[in-house]
Amino acid sequence: MKSHRIFNKGQIVYCLLASFSQPNVLLPVKGIIMDTAWDTVNPQYKIRIVKMYDNMKFLKDHLFEMNFKYEFDNRARKFPLKKEDFKNVRSLEERFDEKDRERFFVIVESVMCTKTKKDLQQLFEKVQFYIISRNLKEIKETSSRPFFKGVLSVDSGNEFDVRFRKGWADKFKGSKIDIQKYLSSLS
């Protein structure tokens, strides 16, 4: 079992917010630990959000529809906010810092918390890579089904691989990932 870093009340942490309603959408944030719930496997932290790293368009498309836990033992619920009330990320961050800010604290599992923004970036990249790869595998399977003849159909997994290489090979250059091995992993 991998041990993870333990944080204390008052510490600044960088986290990925995970939602019960949209588990594949993770929101990178900077926060302050307001409280902790100890668990030997996976401690949890109550976080006050101080900085969000997504743009407002993405947040309006996702954040306001996502359910989060606000107390350690309670059910998840949406933020009691309307997306129409916010023009930019800064206005949202300011709202999280008003007198009634306790309403917007969220519970985050320790495995989703890091000490630095750089560590958060690395964690986010790993998780996003996994999610994108899983979706590509599904697209490869569904677009190559023999009965499907629509505009997004391909005759085989090999055709998908050729088309993928044509469009994405430049992204793999200079990376540690061999494109052919990657495409084989999607089968």
C-alpha positions in Angstrom: 0.0 0.0 0.0 1.3 3.4 -1.0 1.6 5.8 1.9 0.6 9.4 1.2 1.4 12.7 2.7 -0.4 13.7 5.9 -1.4 17.4 6.2 -2.5 19.4 9.2 -5.1 22.1 9.8 -4.1 25.4 8.5 -1.7 24.1 5.8 -2.0 25.2 2.2 -2.5 22.3 -0.1 -3.1 21.8 -3.8 -6.0 19.4 -4.6 -8.1 17.7 -7.2 -11.8 18.1 -6.4 -13.7 15.0 -7.2 -17.4 15.0 -7.6 -19.9 12.2 -7.0 -22.0 13.4 -10.0 -19.2 13.8 -12.5 -16.3 11.6 -11.4 -14.4 12.0 -14.6 -14.2 15.8 -14.2 -11.5 16.8 -11.7 -11.0 20.4 -10.7 -7.4 21.5 -9.7 -7.5 24.0 -6.8 -5.4 25.6 -4.1 -6.9 25.4 -0.6 -6.4 25.7 3.1 -7.2 22.8 5.4 -9.9 23.8 7.8 -10.4 20.4 9.5 -9.3 16.8 9.2 -10.9 13.4 9.6 -8.3 10.8 10.4 -8.4 7.4 8.7 -5.4 5.0 8.6 -5.9 4.3 4.9 -7.2 7.6 3.5 -7.6 10.6 5.7 -10.0 13.4 4.5 -9.6 17.1 4.7 -12.2 19.9 4.8 -10.8 22.5 2.3 -11.4 26.2 1.9 -10.8 26.9 -1.8 -8.6 30.0 -2.3 -7.6 29.5 -6.0 -9.1 27.7 -9.0 -7.0 26.7 -12.0 -9.7 26.3 -14.6 -11.1 29.0 -16.8 -14.6 30.3 -16.2 -16.1 28.6 -19.3 -15.0 25.2 -18.0 -16.2 26.0 -14.5 -19.6 27.2 -15.8 -19.9 24.0 -17.8 -19.1 21.7 -14.9 -18.6 23.1 -11.4 -22.2 24.3 -10.8 -23.6 20.9 -11.7 -21.1 18.9 -9.6 -22.0 17.4 -6.2 -19.4 17.7 -3.4 -19.3 16.6 0.2 -19.2 19.6 2.6 -19.1 17.7 5.9 -17.3 14.5 6.7 -20.4 12.5 7.4 -23.0 14.2 5.2 -24.3 13.6 1.7 -22.9 15.4 -1.3 -24.7 18.4 -2.7 -24.2 21.1 -5.3 -22.7 24.5 -4.5 -25.5 26.9 -3.4 -24.5 29.3 -6.2 -25.8 30.3 -9.6 -23.3 30.3 -12.5 -25.0 33.3 -14.0 -23.8 35.4 -11.0 -20.2 35.1 -12.0 -18.4 36.7 -14.8 -14.8 35.4 -14.1 -12.9 33.1 -11.9 -11.7 35.9 -9.6 -15.3 36.8 -8.7 -16.0 33.1 -7.8 -12.9 32.9 -5.6 -13.9 36.1 -3.9 -17.4 34.6 -3.2 -15.7 31.6 -1.6 -13.9 34.0 0.8 -17.0 35.9 2.1 -18.4 35.8 5.7 -20.5 32.7 5.0 -17.6 30.8 3.3 -18.1 27.7 5.5 -21.0 26.9 3.1 -18.4 26.3 0.3 -15.8 24.2 2.2 -15.4 20.8 0.4 -14.1 17.4 1.6 -11.1 16.1 -0.3 -9.4 12.7 0.1 -5.7 12.8 1.0 -4.7 10.9 -2.2 -6.0 14.0 -4.1 -3.9 16.5 -2.2 -0.3 17.6 -2.8 2.1 19.9 -1.2 3.1 22.0 -4.3 1.4 23.2 -7.4 4.0 21.3 -9.5 3.0 18.0 -7.7 -0.6 18.8 -8.4 0.2 19.4 -12.1 1.9 15.9 -12.2 -1.0 14.2 -10.5 -3.5 15.9 -12.7 -1.6 14.9 -15.8 -1.5 11.3 -14.8 -5.3 11.2 -14.0 -6.2 13.1 -17.2 -4.0 10.7 -19.3 -5.8 7.7 -17.8 -9.3 9.2 -18.4 -8.5 10.3 -22.0 -6.9 6.9 -22.7 -10.0 5.0 -21.4 -12.2 7.2 -23.6 -10.0 6.7 -26.6 -10.2 2.9 -26.1 -14.0 3.1 -26.1 -14.0 5.3 -29.2 -11.7 2.9 -31.0 -14.0 0.0 -30.1 -17.3 1.7 -31.0 -16.1 3.4 -34.2 -14.8 0.1 -35.6 -18.0 -2.0 -35.0 -18.8 -3.8 -38.2 -22.5 -2.7 -38.3 -21.6 1.0 -37.8 -21.3 2.8 -41.1 -21.6 6.4 -40.0 -19.2 9.3 -40.8 -17.1 8.4 -37.7 -16.8 4.7 -38.6 -13.5 3.0 -39.3 -13.2 -0.4 -40.9 -10.9 -1.7 -38.2 -8.8 -0.9 -35.2 -5.8 -0.7 -37.5 -7.5 2.1 -39.5 -8.2 3.9 -36.2 -4.5 3.6 -35.3 -3.4 5.0 -38.7 -5.8 8.0 -38.3 -4.7 8.6 -34.7 -1.1 8.6 -35.7 -1.8 11.0 -38.5 -3.4 13.5 -36.2 -1.5 13.0 -32.9 2.0 11.7 -33.7 3.6 15.2 -33.1 2.3 15.1 -29.5 4.3 11.9 -28.8 7.5 13.2 -30.2 9.9 14.0 -27.4 7.8 12.2 -24.8 8.6 9.0 -23.0 5.6 7.3 -24.6 6.0 5.3 -27.8 2.9 5.9 -29.9 2.8 2.4 -31.2 2.9 0.9 -27.7 0.3 3.4 -26.7 -2.1 2.4 -29.5 -1.5 -1.3 -28.7 -2.6 -0.6 -25.1 -5.9 0.7 -26.4 -6.8 -2.7 -27.8 
